[in-house]
Amino acid sequence: MLLRHTNPEITERQALSVNPAKTCQPIGAMYAALGVRNCFPHSHGSQGCCAYHRSTLTRHYKEPVMAGTSSFTEGASVFGGGANLTQAIQNIFALYEPEVIAVHTTCLSETIGDDVPSFVHQATEKGFVPAGKRVIHANTPSYVGSHVTGFANMTKALVDYFAKKSGTPNGKVNVVPGFVEPADMAEIKRLSAAVGADVILFPDTSGVLNAPLTGHHRMFPEGGVTTAQLASTGDSLATLALGYEASKPAAEALDSKCKVPSRILDLPIGLLATDRFIDALRQVAGVEVPDAVTVERGQLIDVIADMEQYLHGKKVALSGDPDQLVALTEFCVTLGMIPVHVVTGTPGKAFERRIEEIVSETGHSVNVKAGGDMYYFHQLIKNERVDLIIGNTYCKYIARDEDIPLIRHGFPLMDRIGHILFPTVGYRGAMRLVEKMLDAILDRKDRDSPEESFELVM
Amino acid sequence: MFKKTQKPPTPEEVRDYLVDKFPTKIARKRAKQIVVNSCEDDGSVPEILSNTRTTPGVITQRGCSYAGCKGVILGPVRDILTITHGPIGCGFYSWLTRRNQTLPDSPESPNYMTYALSTDMQESDIVFGGEKKLKEAVREAYGLFQPKAIAICSTCPVGLIGDDVHAVARDMKAELGINVFAFSCEGYKGVSQSAGHHIANNGIFAHVVGTKEEGVPGKFRINMLGEYNIGGDAFEIERLLKACGITLVASFSGNADYDQFASAHTADLNCIMCHRSINYVAEMMETKYGIPWIKVNFIGAEASAKSLRKIAQYFDDPDLKALVEKVIASEMPEVERVAADIAARTTGKTAMLFVGGSRAHHYQELFKEIGMKTLAAGYEFGHRDDYEGRVVLPSLKPDADSRNIEELDVHPDPEKFSPRKSDEEIKKLIAEGLSLHDYEGMMKDMEENTLTIDDISHHETEKLIELWRPDVFCAGIKEKYVVQKSGVPLKQLHSYDYGGPYAGFKGAINFYRDIDRMTSTRIWRHIKAPWQVNPEITAEFAAA
C-alpha cells in the first residue's frame, strides 16, 4: 500500500494541499508558446522553475523542450530582474535565432513586481531585439489558477501581440484547441479540413512535440502556428474556442480587439461534443459536412451500440483538467456509465455546476470538486468504489492500492506513450477512448472470472 | 565548421568552436569553464571556473536551491513529512520525480514518499503573508499523518514576502511536541541546486543529528554520505556492507529514515559518495563528534572493491579485511565474465558525461571497465574542489552568492565528542596509504586531451556532439531527447532511465549490459529511409 496513510475519513482542510491535481501557470504558458513556429519560451524567474517545467514537459511528451530562464539569484530578486531579462534577450537572439521570444513570469518575478513590457521596451530601444523579431509576454503568477490558466494567458497573449484586422476577410475560421495533446491538435486540423473549413489553429504543438527523429536536432521543428497566421486571425470569419478555461480568454480578446465573433465550445472529446464542434464549424465556415465525416461518426455510434452492455452502469472516477473533465464526463454518460467522483485542481465554481448538470441525466448524484486534490479524490474512491479511474500518471498509486483499472488521460502522463501520437478528440479519438475503456474493463473481467466462466468469445 | 576530411579538431579548437557564437563577454567567461585536461609534473591540474552564476537566456541543465533541498536531500527520507510552503508548482514538480526508492522496516512503518504536501499559496497569501496558513497546514498535516518530524521547505515568494518559516517551525514544535524544522531554500539562493544541498544538510545537522543516543549495534559502524538510492543503488551497497559485516548506521539520504539521522553521530567512520552534495557534513561531524571521513565510490566494480578495502583498512581489523576480500572474490568473477563479453563490443567506443555532483566522475570507472573512453565530462553544479581536488579549498574565496548560504559554526560537542582514532593512529593510517579526508577530484582521473566543461549549455552540447560524436551521451531528462534526435543514444545518469541499480558489483553488470545494448541497438542504423540514402531514380519500372 503505497498510499497507506490515506485515511478514508474525510475532514475539511483549510490550508494544506495533499497530492495536487493541478500545477502552476508557467508550465502551461511554456507549452502554449511551444505551439508557435520559431518561438522560444522564456521563463522570467529563478532557474528552477524553468528546469522543472522543461523536465515535466519532457517526461510527458518524450520530446526536446527548449526554453530559457532569467536565472535570478538573490541580487536580482532584490533589485529586479530587468538586467537579467535584457541579457537573456541578447543571448537568446544571438545563440538560438528565434523569430519570437515568449516571456512568461513566475511567482518570483510577479511578487517583486517586474514590469516585463517595460524591460522589453528598454531592450528594444537599446537595439537588442533584431529587426523583424518580437518579444511577447504573459503574466503567469503561480499563485493564481493553475497550469490551465497559464496556457490560457499565453494563448491570449498571442492574440494581444499578433492579431490584426487588415480589413480584408481571409475566409478562415480560428480554432483555439485548448490544453490538448499534439495528436489532438493534428486531429482537429484533419477533421476541419475534412469538413472543408479553412482553419487557423493556435497554439499548435503538432509537429513540434511529436516531431520525427531525423538524426538532426532542430531547435524549431516544422510544426506550430506561424506569426503570419496569428496576425491573420484578426481577419477570420469567426473563432471557435474549445474549452472554457483554456481557450475562452483568447477568443474574447480577439473579439474585442478585432471584432471576430466567437463561440465557446467544449473540447471535442466524445460523441456529443464532437457533434457540436463539427456543427459549429459547418455553420461558421458555411460548408456542408461531407459523408466521410458522417461515416466516421457512424462508426463510433456502431462501436458504442455494440459495446454498450460492457460499459453500462459502470462507475467511473475522473481527475484532471476542467475542460477535459467536462467533455470526458459527458462522454461517460453517453456510454451509459456513471461518473461518481470528479475532481480537478483548477479552481472555478462554474465547473462544478456544469458537471452536476451533465451527471444529473443519469439520475445519480456526483461528488464534484474544483480546487480539490488527489488525496481527497482517493478518499472519495475509498468511500465509494468505482469500476474505472480516468486520470494522469499519479493516479496509478490509487489504482494499485485500490485494485481498480486505470486509463491514463490528461497531464502529466510520464509513464506511458501514445498520447502525443494518437488523438482522443473527434470521432476517431472517441473510438480510441472506448477501446481503452473496454480493454481496461474486459481485461479486469478476464482476470477476475473464475475458470468455469472464463469466456473466449463475446 | 570542421570538415570531415580535415584532421579531427584538437580540444583547444573544440573549445573555441563551442564558445564562438556567444557574445564576447560570455564567451570569455565560458572559455574559463572549459578546460583541456592535462596533469602538470607536480600533479596539479588547470584551474576551472565553476560554481558561478548561470548566464540568463543560455539554456542550462541547472535547477534551483529548492530542488536541491527538497528533491535531492530530503526527497529520499521516508518518514520526515515535508511541506512545501509556496504556490503549488514547486511541490508538484518535486513529487516522486527523483525515483526515491525506499524500503520501510515493515508494511506498517511510515512512508510519506508518495505524498506531496503544499500550502498551495494563493494571491491573498502573497499579499497578506502566509505564516498563518503555514501553521494551519502543519496542524492539518499532523492530524492526517501523525509523523515524528515535519520539515518545511520555502519557495521563492516565501523569502520575498518575509514569512518567518523558522519561527513557525519553533511554534509548531512546541505546540505538537514533535520535531518541526524549516529550510530557507528559496529557489533564487545560490547559483544552482548545490546551495539547496548545503541548506538541507545544515538543517538536518542542526535539528536532527545527535538527538538519539543509540544507533544500531555493530563492530564496524559507518555512515554513508551522499548516496541517494536512485534505481536501488543503496540497496545494493547495503547488501555488500552487510555481507562484509559492516554496519550502516545512517545513510544520507537514500533509503533513510529519521532515526538514522538522529543517531548518525554514533558511527565510527563517514564514507562520502557524492562529494559535492555533502562533504561539509563529514567535516562538521568530525569537528563536533570526532568521526573521520574517507571518500568512497561504489560506482564501478574496481571502485567498489577499492572502497570496501578502504573501509577495512580504516578499521584495521584482520577479520574484517579477510571478509572483505572474500566478498570481493565471490562477486568479481561474474563481473569479469560479463565485462569481458561486453568489452568485445564496446572497447574503443566513446562517452560524454554531463550530470550533477560526482556521477560525471564516478561513471567514468564503469566505462573504463568495458574499454570505453570518456571524451568530455563536467558537472551541472560542481565547485572547483570537485574538479581539481580538495587541495584548492584553502584558496577558494567566497563570493556574494555563496555568502548567502549559511555556514554553521561547529565546535566539539561537550558530551558527545570522542575522537575515533588518536592522532598517531591517523598518521599511521595515512602513512600506510589510506587517503583520509581527501578527494582528488575528477580532472586527475581523466585522460590527457579530453575536456572538462562546467555547467554545459545546450548550445555547447550540440556542438560537442557534432564535432566528437560520442557513442553514448550521459545527462538528464531535459537533454535526453535533444541528443537522441541527433541520433546519439542518451543514458540518464540522474534517474537511470528507470534502470539500475548501477552501484556495486551487480550494479556494474547492469550498467555494462545497458551500455552494450545502447551502443549496439539497431534502430540508430535505420534513421535514414532507403530513399534518403539512395535518392537517385533508376527508372527501371517506369520504362517497363
Interface residues (C-beta under 8 A of the other chain):
Chain A: M1 L2 L3 R4 H5 N7 T11 R13 Q14 A15 L16 S17 V18 N19 P20 K22 T23 C24 Q25 P26 I27 H42 G45 S46 Q47 G48 C49 A51 Y52 H53 R54 S55 T56 T58 R59 K62 E63 P64 V65 M66 A67 G68 T69 S70 S71 F72 T73 E74 G75 A76 S77 N84 L85 Q87 A88 I89 Q90 N91 I92 A94 L95 Y96 T106 C107 L108 T111 I112 P141 S142 Y143 V144 S146 A211 L213 T214 G215 H216 H217 R218 G345 Y375 Y394 Y397
Chain B: K21 F22 P23 I26 R53 T54 T55 P56 G57 V58 I59 T60 Q61 R62 G63 C64 S65 Y66 A67 I83 G86 P87 I88 G89 C90 G91 F92 Y93 S94 W95 L96 T97 P107 P110 N111 Y112 T114 Y115 A116 L117 S118 T119 D120 M121 Q122 E123 D125 I126 K133 L134 K135 E136 A137 R139 E140 A141 G143 L144 F145 T155 C156 P157 G159 L160 I161 E186 G187 Y188 K189 G190 V191 S192 Q193 A400 D401 N404 H458 H459 E462 G476 I477 K478 K480 Y481 V482 V483 Q484 K485 S486 G487 I527 K528
